[in-house]
Amino acid sequence: MKRSLKLTKSVVIGALLALAVATQATAQEQPGAITVFIAKKIVTMDPTRPTATAVAIRGQEILSVGSLADLQPWLKANPHRIDTQFKDKVLLPGLIDPHLHPLLGAIAFQTVWITPEPWNVMGQRTPATLGQEAYLKALKTAFAARQKDAPIFMTWGFSADSHGELSGEVLDSISKEVPILVLQRSMHEIYINTPMLAFLKAKGLDPDKYKDHPQIDWKTNHFWEDGMFSVALPYMAGILLDPAAADPGYLKTRDYLTYNGVTTVADMNTGGTNYDLEMASLKRNFDTPDSPVRVRLTPDVMKLATALKGPEAAMNLVGQLKAQNTRHLVFNNGIKLFADGAMFSQAMQIGDPGYIDGHHGEWISQPGPFAEFARSYWDAGYQIHVHTNGDGGAKMVLDTLQALLDAKPRADHRFTIEHYGYADDGTSRRIAKLGARVSANPFYLYDLGDRYAANGLGTDRAARIAPLGGLVRRNVPVGLHSDFPMAPAEPLFLAWTAASRKTMSGKVFSPDERLTLDQAIRAITIDAAYLIGMETELGSIEAGKLADFAVLDKDPYEVGVKGLRGIKVWGTVFEGQAHPAKRIAAHQ
């Protein structure tokens, strides 16, 4: 009886396929025709129907999900075609990176990478460089091989804990004629040589105006945090965002996202360098008919207020953004604020007993102005995202949130902590109590756990880097992001780091802070969509949502946590259109 039933199902499915294929030629010619993708397995992230084998699409949206037989009510009544190119693949909702910087990706791809950890971007490998001697040798070699007609030489990845000390004097020893810009690994610091300083002066920078700035060391030509963002960076915007240099970097960033199954990112610093130039770059490179990536815009309102000469002008600009939404560039009331400094340079604000060597963390935004901006956008009903890395920074941010709730309670405010680099369990408890959410960078633990255990935090506190288990146990929605280029823009790898809590050396830190496999996959699909206010449109494969899929060779739920890193991505489907990944080299 079972064998007979199995044969009957096979015959029915075969007949349905044959009938559907026979109508494809005419269906393709008719507007509004339905496309049905057949897959080995569809992992929907919809709890009412967790898996399927067929999905019907009309235009940009999903009509129905299930088996081919389940789809027949739609197919009988409408022209349609069957697409079997994914019959041996697994479809997952289009992966979401809820915190990424297309601008920084474009800048990074303009530079020479000399980093303390190895990288593999679409098959292009960058080896780790460790030690001051090795770093300076690599820097000199890269400078000698530079593109001679480029106006400046740029490199990214310097980290003092791995590469020793750096200064303008050291860079002058490499060249006193060519401007050199060294971007620290966090991209929150720069070192420049004398010609680069002259370049900035020619663009309008007046060192006398900032001679007492606490985050600039004029003796070493070192700018960090606000000293870089507010003082130096605006004078570099023209050259960094020059289309001839920036557009190839933007397009490579876009290709890199498709290579890793990403269909949506949240730009968490829109306008932080130069609003007009950034938006023009995004429109040229992401807002095009062939682009397979959607960008959720999240304006840096404090930087906009500085550029526009006042908070009121910034809020007016932000208030007009939604009316300018396009298919690829979307604003949905999320804004960005910054609290403490970068994780990669140990500039985050850390509570007692502080850093082992006694240095102090930094504020990107001082607590007073931070609270003022937070209140104005809270009162206006915006979703607030806050960059904060240390437990000291999180305390200030949560104190602010408490004050906002006390003065004007808001339901479903989705106040989101971005990064969550280091925190204790009490911080996780407080986040849950206040109804906040967390978008975390789990790569911090993988990359920095071993180093910060030995230098800066000690083993016990390094084990608390990106502590996500205590959040999900308290029902706090958690997403995983890359903050590329802070981490690889590879959501499946990020899911592995959060679910394994392994460092680069293979050690496991605080296993109780792991996410389960399902929690980690949700954190790069439906929960990531929730964090950026797009869960009704993205994050799961179900009727009425946009037809965004990641096309994989294996099912994450079958290979488990250990197998996540080995899954290969064919490419994506973006709003119903297939986009194979561009293969620079064999996928590693």
C-alpha positions in Angstrom: 0.0 0.0 0.0 2.8 2.5 0.9 4.7 1.6 -2.3 1.5 2.2 -4.4 0.9 5.6 -2.7 4.5 6.7 -3.3 4.2 5.8 -7.0 0.9 7.7 -7.2 2.5 10.8 -5.8 5.4 10.5 -8.2 3.1 10.1 -11.2 1.0 13.2 -10.1 4.1 15.4 -9.6 5.5 14.3 -12.9 2.3 15.0 -14.7 2.1 18.4 -13.1 5.6 19.2 -14.1 5.0 18.1 -17.7 1.8 20.2 -17.9 3.6 23.2 -16.5 6.6 22.9 -18.7 4.3 22.7 -21.8 2.8 26.1 -21.0 6.1 27.9 -20.3 6.6 29.3 -23.8 3.3 31.1 -23.9 3.4 32.1 -20.2 6.8 33.8 -20.6 5.2 36.1 -23.2 2.3 37.2 -21.0 2.6 40.1 -18.5 1.8 39.1 -14.9 2.8 35.5 -15.5 3.7 33.4 -12.4 7.1 31.9 -12.0 7.4 28.8 -9.8 10.9 27.9 -8.5 11.3 24.3 -7.7 14.0 23.5 -5.0 15.4 20.5 -3.3 14.2 22.2 -0.1 12.9 25.6 0.9 13.6 26.6 4.5 10.9 29.3 5.0 11.5 30.6 8.5 7.7 30.6 8.8 6.7 28.5 11.8 3.3 27.6 10.2 5.1 26.0 7.2 8.8 25.5 8.0 9.7 23.7 4.8 8.5 23.5 1.2 9.7 22.5 -2.3 8.0 25.1 -4.5 7.4 28.8 -4.3 5.2 30.8 -6.7 6.1 34.4 -7.6 4.4 37.1 -9.5 6.3 40.3 -10.2 8.4 41.0 -7.1 6.2 39.2 -4.5 5.5 35.7 -3.3 2.1 34.3 -4.1 2.2 30.9 -2.5 4.6 28.4 -0.9 4.3 24.6 -0.5 4.5 21.7 -2.9 3.8 22.0 -6.6 0.4 20.3 -5.9 -0.3 23.0 -3.2 0.2 25.7 -5.8 -2.3 24.4 -8.2 -5.2 26.8 -7.3 -2.9 29.7 -8.5 -1.5 27.8 -11.5 -4.8 26.6 -12.9 -6.1 30.2 -13.1 -3.0 32.0 -14.4 -0.3 31.7 -17.0 2.9 30.4 -15.4 6.3 28.8 -15.9 8.3 26.3 -13.9 11.9 27.1 -13.2 13.9 24.1 -12.2 17.4 25.6 -12.0 17.3 25.2 -8.2 16.0 21.7 -8.1 19.2 20.5 -6.4 19.6 23.6 -4.2 18.2 24.8 -0.9 16.4 28.2 -0.7 16.6 30.3 2.4 15.1 33.8 2.8 17.4 36.4 1.4 20.0 36.9 4.1 20.0 40.3 5.9 23.0 42.2 7.3 21.3 44.7 9.6 24.4 46.8 10.1 26.8 47.4 7.2 28.5 50.4 5.6 28.5 50.4 1.8 30.7 53.5 2.0 33.3 51.9 4.2 33.2 48.8 1.9 33.9 51.1 -1.1 36.7 52.8 0.8 38.3 49.6 2.0 38.3 48.2 -1.6 40.2 51.3 -2.6 43.0 50.5 -0.2 45.8 47.9 0.3 44.8 45.5 3.1 47.5 44.8 5.7 45.5 43.2 8.5 46.2 41.3 11.7 43.9 38.5 10.7 43.6 36.6 7.3 40.8 37.4 4.9 39.2 35.7 2.0 36.9 37.9 -0.1 35.4 36.0 -3.0 38.5 33.9 -3.3 40.9 36.7 -3.0 43.1 36.0 0.0 44.9 38.5 2.3 47.3 36.8 4.8 47.6 37.9 8.3 50.5 40.3 9.1 51.8 40.2 12.6 54.6 42.2 14.3 56.0 45.7 13.7 58.8 44.6 11.4 56.4 42.6 9.2 53.9 45.4 9.1 56.4 48.0 8.0 57.9 45.7 5.4 54.4 45.1 4.0 53.6 48.8 4.1 56.8 49.7 2.2 56.2 46.9 -0.4 52.6 48.1 -1.0 53.7 51.7 -1.3 56.3 50.8 -3.9 53.7 48.9 -5.9 51.1 51.6 -5.7 49.2 53.1 -8.6 51.5 56.0 -9.4 48.8 58.3 -10.7 46.6 58.0 -7.6 46.4 61.2 -5.7 47.0 59.5 -2.3 48.1 56.1 -1.1 45.7 54.4 1.3 46.0 51.3 3.4 43.7 49.7 5.9 44.1 47.3 8.8 46.7 48.7 11.1 46.3 47.6 14.7 48.8 48.7 17.4 48.4 45.5 19.5 49.6 43.5 16.4 51.7 46.0 14.5 53.5 48.1 17.1 53.5 51.9 17.1 52.9 54.2 14.1 53.3 57.9 13.5 53.5 60.6 10.9 57.2 60.5 11.3 57.3 56.8 10.4 55.1 57.5 7.4 57.4 60.4 6.3 60.2 57.9 6.3 58.4 56.0 3.5 57.5 59.2 1.5 57.8 62.9 2.0 56.2 63.6 -1.4 53.2 61.3 -1.7 50.2 61.7 0.7 49.8 58.5 2.8 46.7 57.7 4.7 46.7 54.7 7.1 43.2 53.6 8.2 43.3 51.7 11.5 41.5 48.3 11.6 38.4 49.9 13.2 38.2 52.7 10.7 37.8 54.9 13.7 41.4 56.1 13.5 43.8 57.4 10.9 47.5 58.1 10.7 48.8 60.5 8.1 52.2 61.8 6.8 53.2 65.4 6.3 52.1 65.5 2.6 48.7 64.2 3.6 48.4 66.9 6.2 49.3 69.4 3.6 46.6 67.9 1.4 44.0 68.4 4.1 45.1 71.9 4.7 44.7 72.7 1.0 41.1 71.4 1.3 40.4 73.8 4.2 41.5 72.1 7.4 42.9 74.6 9.9 45.0 72.8 12.6 45.0 75.9 14.8 41.2 75.6 15.2 41.6 72.1 16.6 45.0 72.4 18.3 43.5 71.3 21.7 41.1 68.6 20.4 41.4 65.7 22.8 41.2 63.1 20.0 44.0 64.5 17.8 47.7 64.1 18.5 49.4 66.6 16.2 52.8 65.4 17.1 52.1 61.9 15.6 49.5 63.0 13.1 47.1 60.6 14.7 43.3 61.3 14.6 40.8 59.1 16.3 37.0 58.9 17.0 35.5 62.4 16.8 38.9 63.8 15.8 38.8 61.7 12.7 35.0 61.7 12.0 34.4 65.5 12.6 37.7 67.1 11.9 39.6 65.1 9.2 37.0 63.1 7.3 34.9 65.9 5.9 38.0 67.2 4.1 38.6 63.8 2.5 35.0 63.2 1.4 35.6 64.5 -2.1 38.5 62.2 -2.9 37.1 59.1 -1.1 33.8 59.5 -2.9 35.1 60.5 -6.3 33.1 58.2 -8.7 36.2 57.0 -10.5 37.7 55.6 -7.3 34.6 54.9 -5.2 32.2 53.3 -7.7 34.3 50.2 -8.4 34.5 49.7 -4.6 30.7 50.1 -4.2 30.1 47.6 -7.0 32.6 45.1 -5.5 30.8 45.5 -2.1 27.5 44.7 -3.9 29.0 41.6 -5.6 30.5 40.5 -2.3 27.0 40.6 -0.7 25.5 38.5 -3.5 28.4 36.1 -3.2 27.3 35.5 0.4 23.5 35.3 -0.1 22.7 38.8 1.2 19.8 40.7 -0.4 19.2 43.5 2.2 21.6 45.6 4.3 21.1 48.4 6.7 23.4 51.3 6.1 24.0 52.4 9.7 25.8 55.7 9.0 24.0 57.3 6.1 25.4 60.8 5.7 28.1 60.4 8.2 30.8 61.6 5.8 29.0 63.7 3.2 25.3 63.2 2.7 25.0 64.5 -0.9 28.1 62.5 -2.1 27.0 59.4 -0.3 23.5 59.4 -1.6 24.8 60.1 -5.1 27.1 57.1 -4.8 24.3 54.8 -3.5 22.0 55.8 -6.3 24.7 55.2 -9.0 25.7 51.8 -7.6 22.7 50.3 -5.7 19.7 52.0 -7.0 19.9 50.5 -10.5 17.6 48.0 -12.3 20.3 45.3 -12.2 21.1 45.7 -8.5 20.3 42.6 -6.4 20.8 44.4 -3.0 18.4 46.6 -1.1 19.7 49.3 1.3 17.8 50.5 4.4 19.0 54.0 5.1 19.8 55.0 8.7 20.9 58.6 8.9 23.7 59.7 11.3 21.7 62.6 12.7 24.4 64.2 14.8 26.8 64.4 11.8 23.9 65.8 9.7 23.3 68.4 12.3 26.9 69.5 12.1 26.9 69.6 8.3 23.6 71.4 8.0 24.4 73.9 10.8 21.8 72.8 13.3 19.7 69.9 14.7 16.4 71.4 13.3 17.8 71.3 9.7 18.9 67.7 10.2 15.5 66.6 11.4 13.8 68.4 8.5 16.0 66.5 6.1 15.3 63.2 7.8 11.6 63.9 7.8 11.6 64.2 4.0 13.5 60.9 3.3 10.6 58.5 3.3 9.0 60.4 0.4 12.1 59.7 -1.6 12.1 55.9 -1.2 12.9 53.8 -4.2 12.9 50.1 -4.8 16.5 49.8 -3.6 16.9 52.7 -1.2 14.5 52.6 1.7 14.1 54.9 4.8 11.6 53.7 7.4 12.2 55.9 10.4 15.4 54.5 11.8 18.2 56.9 12.8 21.7 56.4 14.2 23.5 57.8 17.2 27.0 57.0 18.5 28.0 56.5 22.1 31.5 55.1 22.9 34.5 54.2 20.8 35.7 51.3 18.7 36.1 47.7 19.8 39.1 47.1 17.5 41.2 49.8 19.1 40.1 49.2 22.7 38.4 52.7 22.7 35.1 51.4 24.1 34.1 52.6 27.5 34.8 49.9 30.1 33.5 49.9 33.7 35.6 49.0 36.7 38.3 47.7 36.9 39.0 49.3 33.5 41.7 48.3 31.1 44.7 46.3 32.4 47.2 48.9 31.2 45.2 51.8 32.7 44.2 53.6 29.5 40.7 55.0 29.2 38.0 54.5 26.7 36.6 57.3 24.4 33.3 58.9 23.8 32.3 59.5 20.1 29.4 61.6 21.4 29.5 63.2 24.9 26.7 62.0 27.1 25.0 65.4 27.3 24.6 66.0 23.6 23.8 62.3 23.1 20.9 62.5 25.5 19.5 65.7 23.8 19.5 64.1 20.3 18.1 60.9 21.6 15.2 62.8 23.3 14.3 64.8 20.2 14.1 61.8 17.9 12.4 59.7 20.5 9.7 62.3 21.0 9.3 62.5 17.2 8.7 58.7 17.0 11.8 57.5 15.3 13.5 54.1 15.9 16.9 54.8 17.5 19.9 52.7 16.8 23.0 53.3 19.0 26.6 52.3 18.3 28.0 51.2 21.7 30.7 48.6 22.5 31.7 48.6 26.2 29.6 48.1 29.3 30.4 51.7 30.3 29.0 52.9 27.0 25.9 50.6 27.4 25.3 52.0 30.9 25.1 55.5 29.6 22.9 54.5 26.7 20.5 52.5 28.9 20.4 55.3 31.4 19.3 57.5 28.6 16.7 55.0 27.4 15.3 54.8 31.0 14.9 58.5 31.1 13.2 58.6 27.7 10.7 55.9 28.9 10.1 57.7 32.1 9.3 60.9 30.4 7.4 59.5 27.4 6.6 55.8 27.3 6.5 54.2 23.9 5.2 50.8 22.9 7.3 48.8 20.4 10.0 51.4 20.3 12.6 49.0 19.1 15.5 51.0 20.6 18.5 48.9 19.3 21.9 48.5 20.8 24.4 48.1 17.9 27.5 45.9 18.3 27.2 44.9 22.0 31.0 44.3 22.1 31.5 43.7 25.8 28.9 43.4 28.6 28.1 41.5 31.8 24.8 39.6 32.4 23.4 42.5 34.4 23.5 44.6 31.2 21.7 41.9 29.3 19.0 41.8 32.1 18.6 45.6 31.9 18.2 45.5 28.1 15.4 43.0 28.5 13.7 45.1 31.2 13.7 48.2 29.1 12.4 46.5 26.0 15.5 47.2 23.8 16.9 45.0 21.0 20.4 44.0 20.1 22.2 43.9 16.7 25.5 42.2 17.5 28.8 41.6 15.8 29.8 38.1 17.0 33.1 38.3 15.0 34.5 40.3 17.8 34.8 37.2 19.9 36.3 35.1 17.1 38.9 37.8 16.1 39.6 39.5 19.4 38.9 37.0 22.1 42.4 35.5 22.3 44.1 38.9 21.9 42.0 40.7 24.5 42.3 37.9 27.0 46.1 38.5 26.9 46.0 42.3 26.5 43.4 44.7 27.7 40.6 42.8 29.4 41.9 39.5 30.8 40.5 36.1 30.2 37.4 36.4 32.4 36.2 39.6 30.7 37.3 38.6 27.2 34.9 35.6 27.6 32.1 38.2 27.8 32.6 39.6 24.3 29.3 39.5 22.4 27.4 37.7 25.2 24.1 36.8 23.3 22.8 33.8 25.2 21.7 35.8 28.2 19.7 38.1 25.8 17.8 35.4 24.0 17.0 33.6 27.3 15.2 36.8 28.2 13.4 37.0 24.9 15.4 39.9 23.6 15.4 39.9 19.7 18.9 39.5 18.5 20.3 40.1 15.0 23.8 39.4 13.7 25.8 41.8 11.5 29.2 42.3 10.0 29.6 46.1 10.2 31.7 45.3 7.1 34.6 45.7 6.9 34.8 45.1 10.6 33.8 41.5 10.0 33.4 39.5 6.8 29.9 40.2 5.2 29.2 36.4 5.4 26.0 35.9 7.5 26.4 32.1 7.6 29.9 32.5 9.1 28.6 35.0 11.6 25.9 32.6 12.5 28.6 30.0 13.1 30.6 32.3 15.3 27.5 33.1 17.5 26.5 29.4 17.8 30.0 28.1 18.4 31.6 30.9 20.4 35.0 29.8 19.1 37.9 32.1 18.9 40.5 32.1 16.1 42.6 29.7 18.1 39.7 27.3 18.5 39.0 28.0 22.2 35.4 28.2 23.3 34.6 31.2 25.5 31.5 31.2 27.7 29.5 28.4 26.0 26.4 29.4 27.9 26.3 32.5 25.8 26.0 30.6 22.5 22.9 30.9 20.3 21.2 27.7 19.2 21.4 26.9 15.5 17.8 28.1 15.0 18.4 31.3 16.9 21.5 32.0 14.8 19.7 31.4 11.5 16.8 33.6 12.7 19.3 36.3 13.6 20.3 36.6 9.9 16.8 36.3 8.5 13.5 37.1 10.2 14.9 38.5 13.4 17.3 40.7 11.5 14.4 42.0 9.4 12.5 42.8 12.7 15.4 44.9 13.9 15.3 47.1 10.9 11.5 47.3 10.8 11.0 45.2 7.7 9.7 42.0 9.0 6.4 42.3 7.1 8.3 42.5 3.8 11.4 40.3 4.4 13.0 37.6 6.4 10.8 34.6 5.7 9.4 32.9 2.6 5.7 33.3 2.8 2.8 34.8 0.8 2.8 38.5 0.4 6.5 39.1 1.1 9.2 40.1 -1.4 10.7 37.2 -3.3 14.2 37.4 -1.9 16.1 34.1 -1.5 19.6 32.9 -0.7 20.4 29.9 -2.9 22.6 27.4 -1.0 24.0 24.0 -1.7 23.1 22.6 1.7 20.4 23.0 4.4 21.8 24.7 7.5 19.5 22.7 9.7 20.8 19.4 8.3 24.5 20.2 8.4 24.2 21.8 11.9 26.5 24.4 13.5 29.7 22.6 12.5 28.7 22.6 8.8 27.6 26.3 8.5 31.0 27.5 7.5 31.2 25.0 4.7 27.9 25.9 3.0 28.4 27.3 -0.5 26.2 30.0 -1.9 25.1 29.9 -5.5 23.8 33.4 -5.4 20.5 35.0 -4.7 17.0 35.7 -6.0 16.1 39.4 -5.6 12.5 40.3 -6.0 11.9 37.2 -8.2 15.0 37.6 -10.4 17.9 35.2 -10.1 21.4 36.6 -9.6 24.3 34.1 -9.7 27.3 35.2 -7.7 30.2 36.5 -9.6 33.1 34.0 -9.2 36.5 35.8 -8.9 38.1 32.5 -7.8 36.9 29.2 -6.5 34.8 29.5 -3.4 36.9 28.7 -0.4 
